């Protein structure tokens, strides 16, 4: 069920107010885009400009040598670059889909079903958000070692699937769904799974799309890469960072690596952000 929660009333605003608002939004947008612009400019600088003092924002003699040296460095590895790309794509898609699936299936009973221990489980999920990745790295490694998943694809898939952020986010959104809507679906003969996929999920689409953006960024940037030692199993960002960390002589290559790594997260955000805004603006439920 989707209902437009906005009325058709027009907002009265003068031309001067519109121009001022447009100017403020443009300046704010440029400020937010500044790190991306700087990363691109750095990747186009020759080595002498990267180490110039005082540092300069713009590039005087743009060159693609940094990207050329990056492709050469990747070509020198004994594993083809295509293998790294396939690994990253496979892990990112699988882990993101798994995280969204399990988070949705766990969030619905926590949000809408009453059972013994419901509050305790919800509090555990909330407290789990307090632990940063470095804090949980050692326990994760012990678990992966005990289960025999070290140096396998499972070490890349499973940790992102179990991230608590998705469960916390979807639970909070599903808690806002009126019980009357779920009861109406039950009276129409819908099972609990049909209620989840046909009623709950469409109405938490903003949270779900936001979760896809956050999870894909986390996985693409190398979540679980510290559990992998075999070269054919490594992810593309891991290999690129290893190449960039080869010394000051490859400072320009490091700038090129930063641009290449951010292509996928930025692309995912651009593709989904309009859907997130549209869904948050035009979907909702009222009792």
C-alpha positions as CSV (number, residue, x, y, z in Angstrom):
1,X,0.0,0.0,0.0
2,X,1.4,3.4,-1.0
3,X,-0.3,6.7,-0.4
4,X,0.9,10.2,-1.3
5,X,1.4,12.0,2.0
6,X,1.7,15.4,0.3
7,X,-1.1,17.7,-0.6
8,X,-1.5,19.7,-3.8
9,X,-0.9,23.0,-2.1
10,X,1.6,25.2,-3.9
11,X,4.4,26.9,-1.9
12,X,4.3,30.6,-2.4
13,X,7.9,32.0,-2.8
14,X,9.2,35.1,-4.5
15,X,11.6,35.0,-7.4
16,X,14.3,36.5,-5.2
17,X,13.7,33.7,-2.7
18,X,14.0,31.1,-5.4
19,X,17.2,32.6,-6.7
20,X,18.7,32.8,-3.2
21,X,17.8,29.2,-2.5
22,X,19.2,28.1,-5.8
23,X,22.5,29.9,-5.1
24,X,22.7,28.4,-1.6
25,X,22.1,24.9,-2.9
26,X,24.6,25.3,-5.7
27,X,27.3,26.5,-3.3
28,X,26.5,23.6,-0.9
29,X,26.6,21.1,-3.8
30,X,30.0,22.4,-5.0
31,X,31.3,22.2,-1.4
32,X,30.1,18.5,-1.1
33,X,31.7,17.7,-4.5
34,X,35.0,19.3,-3.6
35,X,36.7,16.0,-2.4
36,X,35.7,14.2,-5.6
37,X,37.0,17.0,-7.8
38,X,40.2,17.1,-5.9
39,X,40.7,13.4,-6.2
40,X,40.2,13.6,-10.0
41,X,42.6,16.5,-10.3
42,X,45.3,14.7,-8.2
43,X,45.1,11.7,-10.5
44,X,45.8,14.0,-13.5
45,X,48.9,15.6,-12.0
46,X,52.4,14.6,-12.9
47,X,54.6,13.5,-9.9
48,X,56.4,16.9,-9.6
49,X,53.1,18.7,-9.2
50,X,51.9,16.2,-6.6
51,X,54.9,17.1,-4.4
52,X,54.9,20.8,-5.2
53,X,55.1,23.2,-2.3
54,X,52.9,25.1,-1.6
55,X,50.3,22.6,-2.8
56,X,48.1,23.7,-5.7
57,X,44.5,22.7,-6.1
58,X,44.4,22.8,-9.9
59,X,46.7,20.9,-12.3
60,X,49.0,22.8,-14.7
61,X,50.1,20.0,-17.0
62,X,47.3,17.3,-16.9
63,X,48.5,13.8,-17.9
64,X,47.1,10.3,-18.0
65,X,50.4,8.7,-17.1
66,X,49.2,7.8,-13.7
67,X,46.4,5.6,-15.1
68,X,48.8,4.2,-17.7
69,X,51.3,3.2,-14.9
70,X,48.4,1.7,-13.0
71,X,47.4,-0.5,-15.9
72,X,51.0,-1.5,-16.3
73,X,51.3,-2.5,-12.6
74,X,48.1,-4.5,-12.8
75,X,49.4,-6.2,-16.0
76,X,52.5,-7.3,-14.2
77,X,50.5,-9.4,-11.7
78,X,50.3,-13.1,-12.5
79,X,46.5,-13.1,-11.9
80,X,44.5,-11.4,-14.7
81,X,42.8,-8.1,-13.9
82,X,39.5,-9.6,-15.0
83,X,39.7,-12.1,-12.1
84,X,39.9,-9.3,-9.6
85,X,36.9,-7.5,-11.2
86,X,34.8,-10.7,-11.2
87,X,35.7,-11.3,-7.5
88,X,34.7,-7.8,-6.5
89,X,31.5,-7.8,-8.5
90,X,30.5,-11.3,-7.3
91,X,31.2,-10.5,-3.6
92,X,29.5,-7.0,-3.7
93,X,26.3,-8.2,-5.4
94,X,26.0,-11.4,-3.3
95,X,26.8,-9.8,0.1
96,X,24.6,-6.8,-0.5
97,X,21.6,-9.0,-1.6
98,X,22.2,-11.4,1.4
99,X,22.4,-8.5,3.9
100,X,19.2,-7.0,2.6
101,X,17.3,-10.3,2.5
102,X,18.3,-11.5,6.0
103,X,17.9,-8.0,7.5
104,X,14.3,-7.8,6.1
105,X,13.4,-11.3,7.3
106,X,14.7,-10.6,10.8
107,X,13.5,-7.0,11.1
108,X,9.8,-7.9,10.5
109,X,9.3,-10.2,13.5
110,X,11.3,-7.9,15.7
111,X,9.1,-5.0,14.6
112,X,5.7,-6.5,14.4
113,X,5.6,-9.9,16.2
114,X,5.5,-10.2,20.0
115,X,7.5,-13.0,21.4
116,X,9.6,-13.6,24.5
117,X,13.0,-12.0,24.2
118,X,12.0,-9.5,21.5
119,X,13.2,-6.5,23.5
120,X,16.5,-8.2,24.4
121,X,17.3,-9.1,20.8
122,X,16.5,-5.5,19.7
123,X,18.8,-4.1,22.4
124,X,21.6,-6.5,21.3
125,X,21.2,-5.3,17.7
126,X,21.4,-1.6,18.9
127,X,24.5,-2.3,21.1
128,X,26.2,-4.1,18.2
129,X,26.2,-0.8,16.3
130,X,28.5,0.7,18.9
131,X,31.4,-1.6,17.9
132,X,33.5,-0.3,15.0
133,X,35.2,-2.6,12.4
134,X,38.6,-2.6,14.1
135,X,37.1,-3.8,17.4
136,X,35.3,-6.7,15.8
137,X,38.2,-7.7,13.5
138,X,39.8,-10.2,15.9
139,X,36.5,-12.0,16.9
140,X,35.6,-12.2,13.2
141,X,39.0,-13.8,12.4
142,X,38.6,-16.3,15.2
143,X,35.2,-17.3,14.0
144,X,36.4,-17.6,10.4
145,X,39.3,-19.7,11.5
146,X,37.2,-22.0,13.7
147,X,34.8,-22.6,10.9
148,X,37.5,-23.1,8.3
149,X,36.4,-20.2,6.1
150,X,39.8,-18.4,6.1
151,X,41.1,-17.8,2.6
152,X,37.8,-18.7,0.9
153,X,34.8,-16.8,-0.6
154,X,32.8,-17.5,2.5
155,X,35.1,-15.1,4.4
156,X,34.1,-12.4,2.0
157,X,30.3,-13.2,1.9
158,X,29.4,-13.9,5.5
159,X,30.7,-10.9,7.5
160,X,28.8,-8.2,5.4
161,X,25.6,-10.3,5.5
162,X,25.7,-10.2,9.3
163,X,26.2,-6.4,9.6
164,X,23.6,-5.1,12.2
165,X,23.0,-1.7,10.5
166,X,20.5,-3.1,8.0
167,X,18.5,-4.9,10.7
168,X,18.4,-1.8,12.9
169,X,17.4,0.4,9.9
170,X,14.6,-1.8,8.6
171,X,13.3,-2.6,12.0
172,X,12.8,1.0,12.8
173,X,11.0,1.6,9.5
174,X,8.8,-1.4,9.9
175,X,7.9,-0.4,13.4
176,X,6.1,2.7,11.9
177,X,3.8,0.5,9.8
178,X,0.2,0.6,11.2
179,X,-0.9,-2.7,12.6
180,X,-4.3,-2.2,10.9
181,X,-2.6,-2.6,7.5
182,X,-1.0,-5.9,8.4
183,X,-4.2,-7.1,10.0
184,X,-6.1,-6.3,6.8
185,X,-3.6,-8.3,4.8
186,X,-4.0,-11.2,7.2
187,X,-7.8,-11.1,6.9
188,X,-7.4,-11.2,3.1
189,X,-5.7,-14.6,3.5
190,X,-2.1,-13.4,3.2
191,X,0.5,-15.5,5.0
192,X,3.2,-13.9,7.1
193,X,5.7,-14.2,4.2
194,X,3.2,-12.6,1.8
195,X,2.6,-9.8,4.3
196,X,6.3,-9.2,4.5
197,X,7.1,-9.1,0.8
198,X,3.8,-7.5,-0.5
199,X,3.0,-5.1,2.3
200,X,6.0,-4.4,4.5
201,X,8.8,-4.3,2.0
202,X,7.2,-1.9,-0.5
203,X,6.6,0.6,2.3
204,X,10.2,0.5,3.6
205,X,11.7,1.0,0.2
206,X,13.7,4.2,1.3
207,X,15.4,2.2,4.0
208,X,16.0,-0.7,1.7
209,X,17.6,1.4,-1.0
210,X,19.7,3.2,1.6
211,X,20.9,-0.1,2.9
212,X,21.9,-1.2,-0.6
213,X,24.0,1.9,-1.0
214,X,25.7,1.6,2.4
215,X,26.3,-2.2,2.1
216,X,27.6,-2.1,-1.4
217,X,30.1,0.7,-0.5
218,X,31.3,-1.3,2.5
219,X,31.7,-4.5,0.6
220,X,33.3,-2.9,-2.5
221,X,35.9,-1.2,-0.3
222,X,37.2,-4.5,0.9
223,X,35.2,-5.8,3.8
224,X,36.7,-9.2,4.8
225,X,39.7,-8.7,2.7
226,X,42.0,-9.3,5.7
227,X,40.9,-13.0,5.7
228,X,42.1,-13.6,2.2
229,X,45.7,-14.6,1.3
230,X,45.4,-16.4,-2.0
231,X,46.0,-14.0,-4.9
232,X,43.2,-15.4,-7.1
233,X,40.6,-14.7,-4.4
234,X,41.6,-11.0,-3.7
235,X,39.3,-8.1,-4.5
236,X,40.1,-5.4,-7.0
237,X,40.3,-2.6,-4.3
238,X,42.7,-4.7,-2.3
239,X,45.1,-5.2,-5.2
240,X,44.9,-1.6,-6.2
241,X,45.7,-0.4,-2.7
242,X,48.7,-2.8,-2.6
243,X,50.0,-1.3,-5.8
244,X,49.5,2.3,-4.5
245,X,51.4,1.5,-1.3
246,X,54.6,0.7,-3.1
247,X,56.4,3.9,-2.2
248,X,56.5,7.6,-3.0
249,X,57.4,6.9,-6.7
250,X,53.8,5.7,-7.1
251,X,52.1,8.6,-5.4
252,X,50.5,9.5,-8.8
253,X,49.3,5.9,-9.2
254,X,47.8,6.1,-5.7
255,X,45.7,9.1,-6.8
256,X,44.6,7.1,-9.9
257,X,43.7,4.2,-7.6
258,X,41.5,6.5,-5.5
259,X,39.5,7.5,-8.5
260,X,39.1,4.0,-9.8
261,X,37.9,2.7,-6.5
262,X,35.3,5.4,-6.0
263,X,33.7,4.8,-9.4
264,X,31.5,1.9,-8.3
265,X,30.2,3.5,-5.0
266,X,29.5,6.8,-6.7
267,X,27.7,5.1,-9.6
268,X,25.5,3.1,-7.2
269,X,24.6,6.2,-5.3
270,X,23.8,8.2,-8.4
271,X,21.6,5.4,-9.7
272,X,19.7,4.9,-6.4
273,X,19.6,8.3,-4.7
274,X,16.8,9.6,-6.9
275,X,14.7,6.5,-6.0
276,X,15.4,7.0,-2.3
277,X,14.3,10.7,-2.5
278,X,11.3,9.8,-4.6
279,X,10.1,7.0,-2.4
280,X,10.6,9.1,0.8
281,X,8.6,11.9,-0.7
282,X,5.7,10.0,-2.2
283,X,5.2,6.9,-0.2
284,X,3.8,6.5,3.3
285,X,1.0,5.1,5.3
286,X,-1.7,6.7,7.4
287,X,-4.0,5.0,9.8
